[in-house]
Amino acid sequence: MKIKNYLSTLLLAFITSISFSQEVSYNNQMYTVKGESIFKEGQDVTTNLTTEEKESINKELVILLKEETRALEEKKQEKAEQKKRKKAEKEIKEVKKAKQKIEKQKQREEKALKKIESLNAALDKVSKQIEKATNKYNKLKAKGDLSPNDETKWLSKIEKLKAKKTKITAKRDKMK
């Protein structure tokens, strides 16, 4: 595949050189090759040159074209490598972004877990307060030490604690 590309590029360069003029240095003199004609300072000198000189100039032209082709191939390779680098950098960036997203989700989950734990602790505390208040109310009621106002206060206190427990339970259940 690479050879095919190389040959097609060389052929393209050669066809381009035939249709356009190409400058070649030979014996410290500049010649312009256009198609089969060789020019020196704008004058056609094809007939004045020997066959060996023509071949040498054409060889120089081929060498020049090969160098240009090689430079084009290197440029293509460099672009392909640069494209690969950019793609790799993009993938790395996407992986980092995904990692950050996962980390944020983990932090949110940890925060929610802590909140649930604190709600459970508050629920235990309120449950103990309700039990303690109910026991004290029942004890005082059994002794007959409660006035009607005190009884209303104790029942109100117990109801408030139960409402608080319901509120905490609802909050906790909502988070699960």
C-alpha positions as CSV (number, residue, x, y, z in Angstrom):
1,M,0.0,0.0,0.0
2,K,2.8,2.4,0.9
3,I,4.7,1.5,-2.3
4,K,1.6,2.2,-4.3
5,N,1.1,5.6,-2.6
6,Y,4.8,6.3,-3.2
7,L,4.7,5.4,-6.8
8,S,1.4,7.4,-7.4
9,T,3.0,10.4,-5.7
10,L,6.1,10.1,-7.8
11,L,4.1,9.7,-11.0
12,L,2.0,12.8,-10.0
13,A,5.2,14.7,-9.4
14,F,6.6,13.7,-12.7
15,I,3.5,14.6,-14.6
16,T,3.5,17.9,-12.8
17,S,7.1,18.5,-13.8
18,I,6.3,17.8,-17.4
19,S,3.4,20.3,-17.5
20,F,5.3,22.9,-15.5
21,S,8.8,24.0,-15.7
22,Q,11.3,22.7,-13.2
23,E,14.7,24.3,-12.4
24,V,17.7,22.0,-12.2
25,S,21.3,22.8,-11.3
26,Y,23.9,21.1,-13.4
27,N,27.6,22.0,-13.6
28,N,27.0,25.1,-11.5
29,Q,24.5,26.4,-14.1
30,M,20.7,26.6,-13.8
31,Y,18.6,24.9,-16.4
32,T,14.8,24.9,-16.7
33,V,13.3,21.7,-17.8
34,K,9.9,21.9,-19.4
35,G,8.6,18.7,-20.9
36,E,11.3,17.4,-23.2
37,S,12.9,20.8,-23.7
38,I,15.7,22.2,-21.6
39,F,16.2,26.0,-21.3
40,K,19.1,28.1,-20.1
41,E,18.3,31.7,-19.3
42,G,15.1,31.5,-21.4
43,Q,16.9,30.1,-24.5
44,D,16.1,26.5,-25.7
45,V,19.4,24.7,-25.5
46,T,18.1,21.1,-25.9
47,T,19.8,20.7,-29.3
48,N,23.1,22.2,-28.1
49,L,23.5,19.7,-25.2
50,T,25.0,16.3,-25.6
51,T,23.0,13.2,-24.8
52,E,25.0,12.6,-21.7
53,E,24.3,16.2,-20.5
54,K,20.6,15.7,-21.2
55,E,20.6,12.5,-19.3
56,S,22.5,14.0,-16.4
57,I,20.1,17.0,-16.3
58,N,17.1,14.6,-16.4
59,K,18.7,12.4,-13.6
60,E,19.1,15.6,-11.5
61,L,15.4,16.3,-12.2
62,V,14.4,12.8,-11.2
63,I,16.5,13.2,-8.0
64,L,14.9,16.5,-7.3
65,L,11.4,15.0,-7.9
66,K,12.2,12.1,-5.6
67,E,13.2,14.5,-2.9
68,E,10.0,16.5,-3.3
69,T,8.0,13.3,-3.2
70,R,9.8,12.2,-0.1
71,A,9.1,15.6,1.5
72,L,5.4,15.3,0.6
73,E,5.3,11.8,2.1
74,E,7.0,13.0,5.3
75,K,4.5,15.9,5.5
76,K,1.6,13.4,5.0
77,Q,3.1,11.1,7.7
78,E,3.6,14.1,10.0
79,K,0.0,15.2,9.5
80,A,-1.3,11.6,10.2
81,E,0.8,11.4,13.4
82,Q,-0.4,14.8,14.5
83,K,-4.0,13.7,13.9
84,K,-3.3,10.5,15.9
85,R,-1.8,12.7,18.7
86,K,-4.8,15.0,18.7
87,K,-7.2,12.0,18.9
88,A,-5.2,10.5,21.7
89,E,-5.3,13.8,23.6
90,K,-9.0,14.1,23.1
91,E,-9.5,10.6,24.4
92,I,-7.4,11.3,27.4
93,K,-9.4,14.5,28.0
94,E,-12.7,12.5,27.8
95,V,-11.3,9.9,30.2
96,K,-10.4,12.6,32.7
97,K,-13.8,14.2,32.4
98,A,-15.5,10.8,33.0
99,K,-13.2,10.3,36.0
100,Q,-14.2,13.7,37.4
101,K,-17.9,12.9,36.8
102,I,-17.5,9.6,38.7
103,E,-15.7,11.3,41.5
104,K,-18.4,13.9,41.9
105,Q,-21.1,11.2,41.9
106,K,-19.1,9.3,44.6
107,Q,-18.9,12.5,46.7
108,R,-22.6,13.1,46.3
109,E,-23.4,9.5,47.4
110,E,-21.0,9.8,50.4
111,K,-22.7,13.1,51.4
112,A,-26.2,11.5,51.1
113,L,-25.0,8.5,53.2
114,K,-23.7,10.8,55.9
115,K,-27.0,12.6,55.8
116,I,-29.0,9.4,56.2
117,E,-26.7,8.3,59.1
118,S,-27.3,11.7,60.8
119,L,-31.1,11.3,60.3
120,N,-31.0,7.8,61.7
121,A,-29.1,9.1,64.8
122,A,-31.7,11.9,65.1
123,L,-34.5,9.3,64.8
124,D,-33.0,7.2,67.5
125,K,-32.6,10.2,69.8
126,V,-36.3,11.3,69.2
127,S,-37.5,7.7,69.7
128,K,-35.7,7.6,73.1
129,Q,-37.2,11.0,74.0
130,I,-40.7,9.8,73.1
131,E,-40.1,6.6,75.2
132,K,-38.8,8.5,78.1
133,A,-41.6,11.1,78.0
134,T,-44.2,8.4,77.7
135,N,-42.8,6.4,80.6
136,K,-42.7,9.5,82.8
137,Y,-46.2,10.6,81.8
138,N,-47.5,7.0,82.6
139,K,-45.7,7.0,85.9
140,L,-47.0,10.4,86.9
141,K,-50.5,9.5,85.8
142,A,-50.4,6.2,87.7
143,K,-49.4,8.0,90.9
144,G,-52.1,10.6,90.3
145,D,-49.6,13.5,90.4
146,L,-50.9,15.1,87.1
147,S,-53.2,18.1,87.1
148,P,-55.3,18.5,84.0
149,N,-52.9,21.3,82.7
150,D,-49.9,19.0,83.3
151,E,-51.6,16.2,81.5
152,T,-52.3,18.4,78.5
153,K,-48.7,19.6,78.5
154,W,-47.3,16.1,78.6
155,L,-49.6,14.9,75.9
156,S,-48.7,17.9,73.8
157,K,-45.0,17.2,74.3
158,I,-45.4,13.6,73.3
159,E,-47.4,14.6,70.2
160,K,-44.7,17.1,69.2
161,L,-42.0,14.5,69.6
162,K,-44.1,12.0,67.5
163,A,-44.5,14.7,64.8
164,K,-40.8,15.3,64.8
165,K,-40.2,11.6,64.5
166,T,-42.6,11.4,61.5
167,K,-40.9,14.3,59.9
168,I,-37.4,12.8,60.3
169,T,-38.7,9.4,59.0
170,A,-40.2,11.0,55.9
171,K,-37.0,12.9,55.2
172,R,-34.9,9.7,55.6
173,D,-37.2,7.7,53.4
174,K,-37.1,10.4,50.7
175,M,-33.3,10.2,50.6
176,K,-33.2,6.4,50.2
